């Protein structure tokens, strides 16, 4: 796990979450810039998962491996699931779903960093 990468992912997730909340307050659906940001977030999450899995296979293990892997899987699957659900929902609640997913990803990043701290 790389701390700066997790911090960057969390910052991007919070930024996208706030943008989603603003769009929902304006009763608007997610636009192309927000969806591009979601794609970037997903790519960063997949890169993070690849790095974390590589480090786990090399023998670096946090104290609670099960929770770490669980948070890693959920963070990687939450974004595409939320994006699909958001695009299917034709009201402003679709935008709120996307905002909530992004904010949850930010929290998951902090949990991952906390669990990985036992390795370093």
Buried (B, 14 or more C-beta within 10 A) or exposed (E): BBEEBBEBBBEBBBBBBEBBBEBBEEEEBBEEEBBEBBEEBBEBBEEBBEBBEEBBEEEEEBEEEEBBBBBBEBBBEBBBEBBEBBBEBEEBEBBBBBBBBBBBBBBBBEBBBBBBEEBE
